[in-house]
């Protein structure tokens, strides 16, 4: 063999080895903010072809401030208070609610037959049981205890693929370390389903409990949840619908799109991602406990859910979270389904119409019991030294919500703006201002017209009043400019380069427990875009 050929082969082998090492150590090398971005990529089904691409294609640059920013968040967030549900709080026995199609408790598990009997009267027994779960009683509560090799698949009759459903569960995970993580995992249909438990513990004593994921919509609730005082012995109450997720009485999901995929069967430790041996996914089989699981064949309304939650919290002595700050995001928008679709800066007027259209269906949503206290927009891959100029087609809003407010909000909308004409960009931006008088901004979502020539923002204002004497104006914090050097290619924030560029990483952060009541376009002295917000205290604080 010729020396040149041998040298070429050796060179290729070295490159492949470096790529594999880089791929395997990716999670460890990236700080917290980038790890969140990687997580959303990881949780989609991966083919061998995708794996090969991941090893050879360049990755996005590391956000050097990610770790520092995360620490700042944790230090700023006060400990989350909890309270016991009052004995006289109105509640509803879930067995009295119409639409109940599956009801499973420890008392209904037949250990001899190894079948979890349905108490709803519909005969939807769960007879696909792996291992031998056992009925245990501790502290006056009976529950089904399963090891890492035990699991259950509920019949498809309680969760037909694509049907609207509500699953309410009182469960806990017993694993206390890196190994297992998923409890409800979902079987079939490529749903990559997560409801409430996941292996990404982020230094916690046990895997994260607050996340929810569905293929198509990705993380509808952030997987990292740290609650002061929560321990592995506490029961956790989750309410799961295809497009929303609640945890111990609060909403944790954000704005979602109608493309989520549901599994063919709901399962506990007996689904797609706890069964795959030798896959690139780390083993996620947990030790688990389940006290009660209920399925409804429709999406229950918020008022009914709150009353069922109150009933189960009293029954299992679960404390409700009080005014927690919850991270939410309108997860990854894939432009035209292309991961590497790029959209570079425009030059103002009608040339920026396509950038506006990318924003369609993006935004944030704290639900009817929440208000936004912190928000920013991010264009992934926009770093100055990125190998993907113009981004990679992924854009999203990340927000922090103050939850636990009184339910209800008033809906509003901006005027439609012609995004395809040649009027000034500044005049267009100003028409998208959002203002809530007397209440806080609860949600917002960009919407394009049917013909794609116009856009507006639909938004909501919380019915929980604010203390107007406490209000103050803030300027957007521009990460990458004030944050430590020109790390991003769009630091100039020119209004004429398009909305993706001007909004990227403009962060409006109230802090101090305050909430946003307005978001407005503004300019700095140098003419660059610098958004403004109004922050206020809630009236009852």
KOLKEZA-559478 format. One record per residue (C-alpha): residue number from 0; x, y, z. Coordinates in nm, 2 decimals. Example, Ala and Ser with C-alpha at 12.3 -4.5 7.8 and 13.67 -1.06 7.14 Angstrom:
! residues 2
 seq      X      Y      Z
   0   1.23  -0.45   0.78
   1   1.37  -0.11   0.71
END
This chain:
! residues 541
 seq      X      Y      Z
   0   0.00   0.00   0.00
   1   0.13   0.34  -0.09
   2   0.26   0.56   0.20
   3   0.03   0.85   0.09
   4  -0.27   0.63   0.10
   5  -0.18   0.49   0.45
   6  -0.13   0.84   0.57
   7  -0.47   0.94   0.44
   8  -0.64   0.65   0.61
   9  -0.47   0.73   0.94
  10  -0.58   1.10   0.91
  11  -0.94   1.00   0.85
  12  -0.94   0.76   1.15
  13  -0.80   1.03   1.38
  14  -1.07   1.28   1.27
  15  -1.34   1.02   1.33
  16  -1.20   0.94   1.68
  17  -1.20   1.31   1.77
  18  -1.55   1.35   1.65
  19  -1.68   1.06   1.86
  20  -1.50   1.18   2.17
  21  -1.65   1.53   2.11
  22  -1.99   1.38   2.06
  23  -1.98   1.17   2.38
  24  -1.85   1.46   2.59
  25  -2.09   1.72   2.46
  26  -2.32   1.73   2.76
  27  -2.03   1.77   3.00
  28  -1.86   2.04   2.79
  29  -2.16   2.27   2.75
  30  -2.29   2.49   3.03
  31  -2.65   2.50   3.15
  32  -2.81   2.72   2.89
  33  -2.66   2.53   2.59
  34  -2.75   2.20   2.76
  35  -3.11   2.30   2.75
  36  -3.08   2.36   2.38
  37  -2.91   2.02   2.33
  38  -3.18   1.85   2.53
  39  -3.45   1.96   2.29
  40  -3.25   1.81   2.00
  41  -3.18   1.49   2.19
  42  -3.54   1.42   2.27
  43  -3.65   1.37   1.91
  44  -3.62   1.02   1.77
  45  -3.27   0.96   1.64
  46  -3.18   0.74   1.34
  47  -2.84   0.59   1.26
  48  -2.81   0.85   0.99
  49  -2.88   1.13   1.24
  50  -2.62   0.99   1.47
  51  -2.36   0.99   1.19
  52  -2.45   1.35   1.11
  53  -2.42   1.45   1.47
  54  -2.06   1.31   1.48
  55  -1.95   1.50   1.17
  56  -2.14   1.82   1.16
  57  -2.01   2.12   1.35
  58  -2.20   2.21   1.67
  59  -2.32   2.55   1.77
  60  -2.06   2.75   1.97
  61  -2.08   2.73   2.35
  62  -2.25   3.02   2.53
  63  -1.97   3.12   2.76
  64  -2.20   3.30   2.99
  65  -2.45   3.02   3.03
  66  -2.32   2.89   3.36
  67  -2.29   3.24   3.51
  68  -2.64   3.34   3.40
  69  -2.79   3.02   3.55
  70  -2.63   3.09   3.89
  71  -2.77   3.44   3.88
  72  -3.11   3.30   3.82
  73  -3.09   3.06   4.11
  74  -2.96   3.33   4.34
  75  -3.24   3.57   4.24
  76  -3.52   3.32   4.28
  77  -3.66   3.30   4.64
  78  -3.73   2.97   4.80
  79  -4.07   2.83   4.68
  80  -4.33   2.84   4.96
  81  -4.59   2.57   4.99
  82  -4.92   2.55   5.18
  83  -5.16   2.27   5.28
  84  -5.49   2.28   5.11
  85  -5.76   2.40   5.36
  86  -6.00   2.14   5.47
  87  -6.30   2.35   5.37
  88  -6.16   2.44   5.02
  89  -6.41   2.33   4.75
  90  -6.31   2.00   4.59
  91  -6.45   1.74   4.36
  92  -6.42   1.36   4.39
  93  -6.27   1.26   4.05
  94  -6.49   0.95   4.04
  95  -6.79   1.17   4.01
  96  -6.66   1.36   3.70
  97  -6.80   1.26   3.36
  98  -6.56   1.11   3.11
  99  -6.37   0.89   3.36
 100  -6.25   0.59   3.15
 101  -5.98   0.44   3.37
 102  -5.92   0.45   3.74
 103  -5.64   0.26   3.91
 104  -5.54   0.25   4.28
 105  -5.33   0.03   4.50
 106  -5.65  -0.15   4.63
 107  -5.74  -0.24   4.27
 108  -5.41  -0.42   4.19
 109  -5.46  -0.79   4.18
 110  -5.12  -0.93   4.29
 111  -5.22  -1.29   4.23
 112  -5.32  -1.23   3.87
 113  -5.07  -0.95   3.82
 114  -5.33  -0.72   3.67
 115  -5.42  -0.36   3.76
 116  -5.80  -0.36   3.77
 117  -5.99  -0.06   3.65
 118  -6.23   0.08   3.91
 119  -6.41   0.32   3.67
 120  -6.66   0.05   3.57
 121  -6.55   0.04   3.21
 122  -6.35  -0.28   3.23
 123  -6.02  -0.12   3.11
 124  -5.80  -0.34   3.32
 125  -5.42  -0.31   3.27
 126  -5.31  -0.66   3.21
 127  -4.97  -0.59   3.04
 128  -4.76  -0.59   3.36
 129  -4.39  -0.64   3.35
 130  -4.23  -0.79   3.66
 131  -4.42  -0.82   3.98
 132  -4.51  -0.48   4.14
 133  -4.64  -0.51   4.50
 134  -4.89  -0.33   4.71
 135  -4.73  -0.15   5.00
 136  -4.86   0.07   5.28
 137  -4.66   0.35   5.44
 138  -4.77   0.64   5.65
 139  -5.13   0.55   5.60
 140  -5.11   0.54   5.22
 141  -5.14   0.23   5.01
 142  -4.95   0.24   4.68
 143  -4.81   0.01   4.40
 144  -4.43  -0.02   4.44
 145  -4.23  -0.12   4.13
 146  -3.86  -0.18   4.08
 147  -3.66  -0.08   3.78
 148  -3.76  -0.40   3.61
 149  -4.13  -0.36   3.68
 150  -4.38  -0.17   3.47
 151  -4.74  -0.14   3.34
 152  -4.90  -0.06   3.00
 153  -5.25   0.08   3.03
 154  -5.49  -0.03   2.76
 155  -5.53   0.18   2.45
 156  -5.90   0.23   2.54
 157  -5.80   0.49   2.80
 158  -5.58   0.68   2.55
 159  -5.66   0.63   2.19
 160  -5.39   0.78   1.97
 161  -5.46   1.14   1.90
 162  -5.76   1.17   2.12
 163  -5.80   1.45   2.37
 164  -5.74   1.32   2.72
 165  -5.66   1.42   3.08
 166  -5.44   1.19   3.29
 167  -5.42   1.27   3.66
 168  -5.17   1.08   3.88
 169  -5.03   1.07   4.23
 170  -4.68   0.91   4.20
 171  -4.32   0.94   4.30
 172  -3.99   0.82   4.18
 173  -3.77   0.63   4.42
 174  -3.44   0.64   4.23
 175  -3.19   0.86   4.40
 176  -2.92   0.91   4.14
 177  -2.81   0.92   3.78
 178  -2.97   0.60   3.65
 179  -3.34   0.59   3.60
 180  -3.56   0.88   3.54
 181  -3.88   0.83   3.35
 182  -4.19   0.71   3.52
 183  -4.47   0.77   3.27
 184  -4.28   0.70   2.94
 185  -4.54   0.61   2.67
 186  -4.54   0.31   2.44
 187  -4.57   0.32   2.06
 188  -4.62   0.59   1.79
 189  -4.28   0.74   1.84
 190  -4.41   0.99   2.09
 191  -4.10   1.01   2.30
 192  -4.33   1.09   2.59
 193  -4.23   1.24   2.93
 194  -4.47   1.34   3.20
 195  -4.33   1.47   3.52
 196  -4.01   1.27   3.56
 197  -3.69   1.26   3.37
 198  -3.33   1.16   3.42
 199  -3.19   1.51   3.38
 200  -3.14   1.57   3.75
 201  -2.90   1.87   3.72
 202  -2.74   1.81   4.05
 203  -3.07   1.74   4.24
 204  -3.09   1.44   4.48
 205  -3.32   1.26   4.24
 206  -3.43   1.31   3.88
 207  -3.62   1.62   3.77
 208  -3.99   1.61   3.84
 209  -4.13   1.90   3.65
 210  -4.08   1.84   3.28
 211  -4.31   1.72   3.00
 212  -4.21   1.63   2.65
 213  -4.39   1.52   2.33
 214  -4.24   1.46   1.99
 215  -4.34   1.73   1.75
 216  -4.37   2.00   2.03
 217  -4.06   1.89   2.22
 218  -4.04   2.02   2.59
 219  -4.38   2.17   2.67
 220  -4.26   2.21   3.03
 221  -3.90   2.27   3.13
 222  -3.75   1.95   3.27
 223  -3.54   2.12   3.54
 224  -3.74   2.19   3.86
 225  -3.58   2.26   4.20
 226  -3.83   2.31   4.48
 227  -3.70   2.39   4.83
 228  -3.79   2.11   5.07
 229  -3.90   1.86   4.81
 230  -3.76   1.51   4.88
 231  -3.78   1.16   4.74
 232  -4.06   1.06   4.99
 233  -4.30   1.33   4.88
 234  -4.60   1.24   4.66
 235  -4.63   1.45   4.35
 236  -4.96   1.53   4.18
 237  -4.95   1.57   3.80
 238  -5.22   1.67   3.55
 239  -5.13   1.58   3.20
 240  -5.31   1.68   2.87
 241  -5.16   1.65   2.53
 242  -5.07   2.02   2.52
 243  -5.04   2.12   2.89
 244  -4.89   1.99   3.21
 245  -4.96   2.08   3.58
 246  -4.75   1.99   3.88
 247  -4.87   2.01   4.25
 248  -5.14   2.26   4.16
 249  -4.95   2.49   3.93
 250  -4.92   2.51   3.55
 251  -4.57   2.43   3.43
 252  -4.62   2.41   3.05
 253  -4.59   2.71   2.82
 254  -4.71   2.79   2.47
 255  -4.74   2.48   2.26
 256  -4.82   2.40   1.90
 257  -5.09   2.15   1.78
 258  -4.83   1.90   1.65
 259  -4.77   1.70   1.97
 260  -4.77   1.32   1.93
 261  -4.94   1.10   2.19
 262  -4.83   0.74   2.25
 263  -5.05   0.45   2.15
 264  -5.06   0.34   2.51
 265  -4.97   0.52   2.83
 266  -4.72   0.33   3.04
 267  -4.52   0.33   3.36
 268  -4.16   0.21   3.31
 269  -4.28  -0.01   3.02
 270  -4.25   0.22   2.72
 271  -4.03   0.29   2.43
 272  -3.75   0.48   2.61
 273  -3.72   0.24   2.90
 274  -3.69  -0.07   2.69
 275  -3.43   0.01   2.43
 276  -3.11  -0.18   2.51
 277  -2.78  -0.05   2.37
 278  -2.93   0.28   2.23
 279  -2.76   0.61   2.26
 280  -3.01   0.70   2.53
 281  -2.89   0.63   2.88
 282  -3.11   0.37   3.06
 283  -3.40   0.55   3.22
 284  -3.56   0.27   3.42
 285  -3.66   0.40   3.76
 286  -3.78   0.26   4.08
 287  -4.13   0.40   4.11
 288  -4.44   0.43   4.33
 289  -4.80   0.50   4.21
 290  -5.09   0.56   4.45
 291  -5.36   0.66   4.20
 292  -5.39   0.71   3.83
 293  -5.70   0.84   3.65
 294  -5.78   0.88   3.28
 295  -6.06   1.09   3.12
 296  -6.16   1.08   2.76
 297  -6.16   1.46   2.72
 298  -5.96   1.77   2.83
 299  -6.11   1.88   3.16
 300  -6.16   2.25   3.22
 301  -5.94   2.44   3.46
 302  -6.21   2.48   3.73
 303  -6.27   2.11   3.74
 304  -5.90   2.03   3.75
 305  -5.84   2.27   4.04
 306  -6.12   2.10   4.24
 307  -5.99   1.75   4.16
 308  -5.64   1.87   4.26
 309  -5.78   2.00   4.59
 310  -5.94   1.66   4.66
 311  -5.63   1.46   4.59
 312  -5.40   1.70   4.78
 313  -5.61   1.65   5.09
 314  -5.62   1.28   5.04
 315  -5.24   1.24   5.00
 316  -5.13   1.54   5.21
 317  -4.97   1.71   4.91
 318  -4.89   2.08   4.96
 319  -4.97   2.33   4.69
 320  -4.69   2.55   4.56
 321  -4.73   2.92   4.64
 322  -4.64   3.19   4.38
 323  -4.34   2.99   4.23
 324  -4.14   3.12   3.94
 325  -4.16   2.88   3.65
 326  -3.94   2.87   3.34
 327  -4.14   2.81   3.03
 328  -4.07   2.84   2.66
 329  -4.23   2.81   2.32
 330  -4.01   2.53   2.21
 331  -3.82   2.50   1.89
 332  -3.97   2.63   1.58
 333  -3.84   2.44   1.28
 334  -3.87   2.66   0.97
 335  -4.00   2.45   0.68
 336  -3.89   2.14   0.86
 337  -3.53   2.20   0.78
 338  -3.28   2.19   1.07
 339  -3.02   2.38   0.87
 340  -3.26   2.63   0.71
 341  -3.09   2.97   0.74
 342  -3.25   3.32   0.73
 343  -3.00   3.60   0.73
 344  -3.04   3.97   0.79
 345  -3.27   4.16   0.57
 346  -3.25   4.53   0.46
 347  -3.58   4.67   0.58
 348  -3.92   4.72   0.43
 349  -4.07   4.43   0.24
 350  -3.73   4.24   0.24
 351  -3.80   4.16   0.61
 352  -4.14   4.00   0.55
 353  -4.00   3.64   0.57
 354  -3.84   3.71   0.90
 355  -4.17   3.83   1.04
 356  -4.34   3.51   0.91
 357  -4.10   3.30   1.10
 358  -4.24   3.44   1.42
 359  -4.59   3.30   1.35
 360  -4.71   3.09   1.65
 361  -4.42   3.18   1.87
 362  -4.46   3.36   2.20
 363  -4.52   3.27   2.57
 364  -4.80   3.15   2.78
 365  -4.82   3.14   3.16
 366  -5.18   3.01   3.16
 367  -5.48   3.16   3.33
 368  -5.31   3.16   3.67
 369  -4.98   3.31   3.57
 370  -4.80   3.63   3.47
 371  -4.47   3.69   3.29
 372  -4.18   3.83   3.49
 373  -3.89   3.77   3.26
 374  -3.88   3.71   2.88
 375  -3.64   3.71   2.59
 376  -3.63   3.59   2.23
 377  -3.35   3.37   2.10
 378  -3.24   3.29   1.75
 379  -3.03   2.97   1.78
 380  -2.70   2.97   1.60
 381  -2.67   3.35   1.59
 382  -2.33   3.36   1.76
 383  -2.08   3.58   1.59
 384  -1.84   3.29   1.52
 385  -2.12   3.05   1.43
 386  -2.08   2.81   1.14
 387  -2.44   2.87   1.06
 388  -2.48   3.24   0.97
 389  -2.84   3.35   1.00
 390  -2.92   3.08   1.25
 391  -3.03   2.72   1.19
 392  -3.40   2.78   1.16
 393  -3.48   2.75   1.53
 394  -3.62   3.04   1.72
 395  -3.80   3.06   2.05
 396  -3.91   3.27   2.34
 397  -3.80   3.18   2.69
 398  -4.00   3.33   2.98
 399  -4.04   3.31   3.35
 400  -4.39   3.30   3.49
 401  -4.51   3.38   3.84
 402  -4.77   3.12   3.90
 403  -5.05   3.07   4.15
 404  -5.25   3.39   4.07
 405  -5.63   3.40   4.07
 406  -5.76   3.24   3.75
 407  -5.88   3.44   3.46
 408  -5.74   3.69   3.20
 409  -5.86   3.95   2.95
 410  -5.77   3.89   2.58
 411  -5.63   4.17   2.36
 412  -5.47   4.20   2.02
 413  -5.26   4.45   1.84
 414  -5.37   4.59   1.50
 415  -5.26   4.40   1.19
 416  -4.94   4.53   1.04
 417  -4.86   4.50   0.67
 418  -4.52   4.32   0.68
 419  -4.49   4.31   0.30
 420  -4.48   4.68   0.22
 421  -4.19   4.93   0.22
 422  -4.29   5.14   0.52
 423  -4.02   5.19   0.78
 424  -3.93   4.90   1.01
 425  -3.95   5.13   1.32
 426  -4.32   5.22   1.24
 427  -4.40   4.85   1.20
 428  -4.23   4.75   1.53
 429  -4.42   5.02   1.73
 430  -4.75   4.87   1.63
 431  -4.67   4.55   1.81
 432  -4.65   4.71   2.15
 433  -4.84   4.52   2.43
 434  -4.99   4.70   2.72
 435  -5.20   4.57   3.01
 436  -5.36   4.83   3.23
 437  -5.40   4.73   3.59
 438  -5.30   4.37   3.53
 439  -4.99   4.17   3.42
 440  -4.90   4.03   3.08
 441  -5.01   3.67   3.09
 442  -4.95   3.54   2.74
 443  -4.88   3.65   2.38
 444  -4.85   3.48   2.04
 445  -4.76   3.61   1.70
 446  -5.02   3.55   1.42
 447  -4.99   3.59   1.05
 448  -5.29   3.65   0.82
 449  -5.41   3.38   0.58
 450  -5.23   3.53   0.29
 451  -4.91   3.59   0.49
 452  -4.90   3.97   0.42
 453  -4.99   4.09   0.76
 454  -4.92   4.00   1.13
 455  -5.04   4.09   1.47
 456  -4.99   3.98   1.83
 457  -5.27   3.83   2.04
 458  -5.21   3.86   2.41
 459  -5.37   3.83   2.75
 460  -5.37   4.04   3.07
 461  -5.41   3.87   3.41
 462  -5.72   3.95   3.62
 463  -5.49   3.96   3.93
 464  -5.44   4.34   3.98
 465  -5.10   4.51   4.02
 466  -5.00   4.79   4.26
 467  -4.96   5.07   4.02
 468  -4.77   5.28   4.27
 469  -4.49   5.02   4.26
 470  -4.45   5.02   3.88
 471  -4.11   5.11   3.72
 472  -3.97   5.12   3.37
 473  -3.68   4.89   3.26
 474  -3.47   4.87   2.95
 475  -3.40   4.54   2.79
 476  -3.07   4.38   2.89
 477  -2.89   4.29   2.57
 478  -2.69   3.98   2.61
 479  -2.37   3.98   2.41
 480  -2.33   4.36   2.43
 481  -2.37   4.45   2.79
 482  -2.30   4.09   2.89
 483  -1.93   4.07   2.82
 484  -1.81   4.13   2.47
 485  -1.92   4.10   2.11
 486  -2.01   3.73   2.11
 487  -2.30   3.77   1.88
 488  -2.30   3.87   1.52
 489  -2.60   4.11   1.56
 490  -2.48   4.33   1.85
 491  -2.56   4.64   1.65
 492  -2.94   4.57   1.68
 493  -3.01   4.78   1.38
 494  -3.39   4.82   1.33
 495  -3.35   4.76   0.96
 496  -3.19   4.42   0.98
 497  -3.52   4.24   1.06
 498  -3.71   4.14   1.37
 499  -3.51   3.82   1.44
 500  -3.19   4.03   1.46
 501  -3.34   4.32   1.65
 502  -3.51   4.11   1.91
 503  -3.25   3.84   1.96
 504  -3.15   3.82   2.33
 505  -3.32   4.14   2.43
 506  -3.41   4.04   2.78
 507  -3.68   4.22   2.99
 508  -3.63   4.10   3.34
 509  -3.83   4.24   3.63
 510  -3.68   4.05   3.92
 511  -3.78   4.12   4.28
 512  -4.10   3.92   4.23
 513  -4.25   4.18   4.00
 514  -4.44   4.11   3.67
 515  -4.44   4.27   3.33
 516  -4.74   4.49   3.24
 517  -4.61   4.62   2.91
 518  -4.35   4.55   2.64
 519  -4.27   4.84   2.40
 520  -4.04   4.91   2.11
 521  -3.77   5.17   2.19
 522  -3.44   5.29   2.07
 523  -3.11   5.37   2.24
 524  -2.92   5.70   2.18
 525  -2.72   5.54   1.90
 526  -3.04   5.44   1.71
 527  -3.02   5.07   1.79
 528  -3.32   4.88   1.91
 529  -3.37   4.86   2.29
 530  -3.70   4.73   2.41
 531  -3.86   4.87   2.72
 532  -4.09   4.72   2.98
 533  -4.30   4.82   3.28
 534  -4.26   4.61   3.59
 535  -4.51   4.62   3.89
 536  -4.57   4.44   4.21
 537  -4.89   4.23   4.24
 538  -5.14   4.41   4.45
 539  -5.17   4.15   4.72
 540  -4.79   4.14   4.79
END
